[in-house]
Amino acid sequence: MGRDGGYRPVTIRNGVFLMLRVILTQLVLFLLPFIGYAVWLWLNNKAHASKRWRDGPMGWLALTGIAFAMIGLGVMASFKQAPEGAEYRPAHMKDGVFVPGRYEAIDD
């Protein structure tokens, strides 16, 4: 991302992977009610009738999926806290070198 070498491709790849994990988790949580409804239709031998799927509770499934995704975001945010006795130091430039954000022990 720059000729000065301030950005390492490995770091960017790791960040993309972590973001992709969050997006896929939220997508799966949103799709869970739809998958459950499809399984229910299949178990009741109603899957062959596409009219059943169209006339199904799509609005309720979408609202439930959105609620699952929001709860998932809340749970993920609550478990991504700083380690005990540590403080977050934001990313900054030091002597022309990019120093990423990190947690450091608090000095008393």
Backbone as CSV, one residue per row, in Angstrom:
resi,resn,N_x,N_y,N_z,CA_x,CA_y,CA_z,C_x,C_y,C_z
1,MET,0.809,-1.194,0.000,0.000,0.000,0.000,0.848,1.251,0.000
2,GLY,2.084,1.099,0.032,2.959,2.251,-0.024,4.382,1.792,-0.251
3,ARG,5.167,2.630,-0.870,6.544,2.245,-1.167,7.446,2.310,0.046
4,ASP,7.006,2.958,1.097,7.851,3.067,2.279,7.870,1.785,3.106
5,GLY,7.067,0.815,2.727,7.048,-0.454,3.447,6.333,-0.384,4.782
6,GLY,5.545,0.655,4.994,4.861,0.826,6.268,3.731,-0.158,6.493
7,TYR,3.231,-0.759,5.428,2.128,-1.708,5.541,2.623,-3.073,5.102
8,ARG,2.510,-4.021,5.958,2.931,-5.372,5.614,1.740,-6.142,5.066
9,PRO,1.908,-6.843,3.921,0.791,-7.602,3.347,0.238,-8.657,4.295
10,VAL,1.085,-9.267,5.111,0.611,-10.293,6.047,-0.368,-9.687,7.035
11,THR,-0.075,-8.512,7.546,-0.954,-7.850,8.498,-2.300,-7.532,7.860
12,ILE,-2.274,-7.061,6.630,-3.514,-6.739,5.935,-4.321,-8.004,5.686
13,ARG,-3.650,-9.088,5.291,-4.368,-10.351,5.070,-5.019,-10.834,6.360
14,ASN,-4.327,-10.707,7.468,-4.914,-11.117,8.748,-6.135,-10.271,9.075
15,GLY,-6.057,-8.971,8.817,-7.190,-8.089,9.079,-8.379,-8.429,8.203
16,VAL,-8.122,-8.744,6.924,-9.207,-9.128,6.019,-9.849,-10.421,6.496
17,PHE,-9.042,-11.385,6.924,-9.583,-12.646,7.428,-10.450,-12.425,8.656
18,LEU,-9.986,-11.574,9.579,-10.768,-11.318,10.791,-12.087,-10.629,10.456
19,MET,-12.062,-9.680,9.525,-13.296,-8.994,9.133,-14.228,-9.947,8.402
20,LEU,-13.670,-10.808,7.560,-14.488,-11.792,6.852,-15.157,-12.736,7.844
21,ARG,-14.451,-13.086,8.904,-15.030,-13.962,9.927,-16.233,-13.297,10.594
22,VAL,-16.126,-12.014,10.882,-17.236,-11.292,11.513,-18.426,-11.217,10.552
23,ILE,-18.164,-10.910,9.287,-19.242,-10.793,8.308,-19.926,-12.139,8.102
24,LEU,-19.157,-13.207,7.967,-19.766,-14.527,7.773,-20.554,-14.974,9.002
25,THR,-20.056,-14.660,10.182,-20.797,-15.000,11.404,-22.153,-14.312,11.414
26,GLN,-22.177,-13.031,11.071,-23.440,-12.294,11.063,-24.369,-12.805,9.967
27,LEU,-23.805,-13.178,8.830,-24.623,-13.716,7.740,-25.267,-15.043,8.138
28,VAL,-24.503,-15.897,8.786,-25.051,-17.180,9.240,-26.143,-16.948,10.284
29,LEU,-25.908,-16.027,11.218,-26.930,-15.740,12.227,-28.206,-15.202,11.586
30,PHE,-28.067,-14.370,10.544,-29.245,-13.841,9.863,-29.988,-14.946,9.115
31,LEU,-29.257,-15.886,8.524,-29.890,-16.934,7.718,-30.453,-18.089,8.545
32,LEU,-30.119,-18.180,9.816,-30.594,-19.291,10.655,-32.115,-19.476,10.641
33,PRO,-32.925,-18.431,10.799,-34.377,-18.647,10.777,-34.870,-19.175,9.420
34,PHE,-34.278,-18.711,8.329,-34.674,-19.182,7.003,-34.304,-20.648,6.813
35,ILE,-33.118,-21.019,7.282,-32.690,-22.417,7.195,-33.593,-23.293,8.052
36,GLY,-33.916,-22.829,9.247,-34.823,-23.588,10.112,-36.194,-23.768,9.489
37,TYR,-36.717,-22.729,8.842,-38.017,-22.817,8.187,-37.961,-23.786,7.016
38,ALA,-36.862,-23.750,6.250,-36.714,-24.670,5.116,-36.651,-26.114,5.607
39,VAL,-35.939,-26.355,6.707,-35.873,-27.711,7.273,-37.252,-28.135,7.753
40,TRP,-37.974,-27.240,8.387,-39.325,-27.563,8.855,-40.235,-27.925,7.684
41,LEU,-40.159,-27.153,6.600,-40.964,-27.478,5.414,-40.580,-28.838,4.844
42,TRP,-39.285,-29.116,4.807,-38.820,-30.385,4.253,-39.271,-31.564,5.123
43,LEU,-39.180,-31.410,6.452,-39.587,-32.492,7.349,-41.089,-32.749,7.285
44,ASN,-41.866,-31.745,6.969,-43.311,-31.910,6.863,-43.764,-32.189,5.432
45,ASN,-42.828,-32.525,4.566,-43.115,-32.847,3.170,-43.856,-31.730,2.446
46,LYS,-43.530,-30.505,2.777,-44.168,-29.367,2.127,-43.169,-28.601,1.260
47,ALA,-41.952,-29.099,1.143,-40.906,-28.370,0.430,-41.176,-28.317,-1.071
48,HIS,-41.889,-29.292,-1.607,-42.122,-29.308,-3.057,-43.073,-28.195,-3.481
49,ALA,-43.846,-27.666,-2.575,-44.784,-26.598,-2.896,-44.096,-25.249,-2.704
50,SER,-43.664,-24.635,-3.799,-42.971,-23.359,-3.692,-43.911,-22.260,-3.195
51,LYS,-45.225,-22.446,-3.389,-46.189,-21.465,-2.890,-46.121,-21.381,-1.364
52,ARG,-45.871,-22.504,-0.700,-45.734,-22.523,0.757,-44.575,-21.621,1.191
53,TRP,-43.481,-21.691,0.428,-42.316,-20.881,0.777,-42.629,-19.403,0.595
54,ARG,-43.295,-19.064,-0.523,-43.629,-17.662,-0.778,-44.642,-17.137,0.219
55,ASP,-45.596,-17.954,0.598,-46.632,-17.521,1.526,-46.201,-17.659,2.987
56,GLY,-44.998,-18.111,3.202,-44.501,-18.307,4.568,-44.265,-16.981,5.275
57,PRO,-43.878,-17.064,6.490,-43.692,-15.859,7.315,-42.346,-15.178,7.048
58,MET,-42.127,-14.713,5.819,-40.832,-14.121,5.446,-40.501,-12.875,6.269
59,GLY,-41.488,-12.068,6.549,-41.240,-10.872,7.358,-40.763,-11.226,8.759
60,TRP,-41.442,-12.196,9.362,-41.044,-12.616,10.711,-39.672,-13.281,10.698
61,LEU,-39.397,-14.056,9.655,-38.083,-14.691,9.558,-36.982,-13.638,9.412
62,ALA,-37.245,-12.612,8.596,-36.256,-11.547,8.406,-36.030,-10.774,9.714
63,LEU,-37.113,-10.456,10.421,-36.957,-9.743,11.699,-36.211,-10.591,12.727
64,THR,-36.507,-11.879,12.749,-35.807,-12.771,13.671,-34.331,-12.863,13.305
65,GLY,-34.040,-12.947,11.997,-32.653,-12.991,11.555,-31.899,-11.723,11.919
66,ILE,-32.538,-10.577,11.764,-31.911,-9.309,12.139,-31.662,-9.272,13.651
67,ALA,-32.624,-9.768,14.422,-32.450,-9.807,15.883,-31.288,-10.723,16.260
68,PHE,-31.186,-11.891,15.615,-30.068,-12.802,15.885,-28.734,-12.129,15.561
69,ALA,-28.671,-11.432,14.427,-27.436,-10.768,14.028,-27.061,-9.668,15.016
70,MET,-28.045,-8.917,15.473,-27.764,-7.845,16.436,-27.300,-8.418,17.773
71,ILE,-27.934,-9.487,18.216,-27.508,-10.141,19.457,-26.095,-10.686,19.293
72,GLY,-25.815,-11.255,18.124,-24.467,-11.760,17.855,-23.422,-10.662,17.899
73,LEU,-23.743,-9.497,17.329,-22.809,-8.375,17.391,-22.573,-7.933,18.834
74,GLY,-23.643,-7.899,19.605,-23.511,-7.519,21.013,-22.657,-8.497,21.793
75,VAL,-22.855,-9.780,21.553,-22.062,-10.797,22.248,-20.600,-10.698,21.838
76,MET,-20.355,-10.536,20.530,-18.966,-10.414,20.070,-18.295,-9.177,20.657
77,ALA,-19.023,-8.078,20.740,-18.444,-6.852,21.282,-18.168,-6.982,22.776
78,SER,-19.010,-7.698,23.502,-18.817,-7.814,24.944,-17.652,-8.736,25.291
79,PHE,-17.310,-9.670,24.418,-16.199,-10.574,24.706,-14.876,-10.095,24.127
80,LYS,-14.875,-8.997,23.405,-13.640,-8.455,22.832,-13.146,-7.287,23.679
81,GLN,-13.010,-7.496,24.962,-12.568,-6.433,25.852,-11.074,-6.564,26.121
82,ALA,-10.524,-5.529,26.719,-9.107,-5.513,27.039,-8.787,-6.565,28.095
83,PRO,-7.596,-7.135,28.005,-7.178,-8.061,29.061,-7.104,-7.339,30.408
84,GLU,-7.196,-8.092,31.483,-7.155,-7.524,32.830,-5.840,-6.796,33.057
85,GLY,-5.913,-5.558,33.534,-4.720,-4.775,33.835,-4.020,-4.219,32.608
86,ALA,-4.736,-4.083,31.499,-4.140,-3.565,30.273,-4.940,-2.368,29.771
87,GLU,-4.266,-1.533,29.011,-4.888,-0.346,28.446,-4.590,-0.313,26.952
88,TYR,-5.562,0.124,26.158,-5.377,0.164,24.700,-4.565,1.378,24.290
89,ARG,-3.572,1.161,23.468,-2.778,2.239,22.870,-3.125,2.273,21.389
90,PRO,-3.686,3.381,20.904,-4.094,3.436,19.502,-2.899,3.418,18.554
91,ALA,-3.169,3.090,17.294,-2.133,3.085,16.265,-1.597,4.497,16.062
92,HIS,-0.303,4.587,15.764,0.317,5.893,15.546,1.587,5.727,14.707
93,MET,2.118,6.847,14.281,3.381,6.864,13.541,4.500,7.247,14.517
94,LYS,5.590,6.483,14.502,6.729,6.779,15.361,7.995,6.676,14.515
95,ASP,8.701,7.786,14.369,9.915,7.851,13.558,9.669,7.364,12.133
96,GLY,8.518,7.714,11.572,8.189,7.332,10.205,7.745,5.893,10.039
97,VAL,7.533,5.185,11.134,7.109,3.781,11.085,5.726,3.674,11.707
98,PHE,4.851,2.920,11.053,3.500,2.713,11.555,3.539,1.705,12.690
99,VAL,3.029,2.093,13.846,2.942,1.208,15.009,1.466,0.877,15.208
100,PRO,1.067,-0.398,15.046,-0.342,-0.754,15.165,-0.865,-0.614,16.593
101,GLY,-2.177,-0.518,16.737,-2.798,-0.442,18.054,-2.573,-1.724,18.824
102,ARG,-2.493,-1.607,20.143,-2.219,-2.781,20.968,-2.637,-2.517,22.409
103,TYR,-2.653,-3.568,23.192,-2.903,-3.466,24.633,-1.564,-3.513,25.354
104,GLU,-1.400,-2.608,26.315,-0.171,-2.580,27.119,-0.548,-2.645,28.587
105,ALA,0.345,-3.222,29.377,0.132,-3.292,30.828,0.172,-1.878,31.409
106,ILE,-0.705,-1.620,32.362,-0.751,-0.314,33.011,0.327,-0.257,34.081
107,ASP,1.186,0.764,33.968,2.238,0.948,34.965,1.706,1.775,36.126
108,ASP,1.809,1.256,37.308,1.341,1.983,38.496,2.455,2.727,39.157
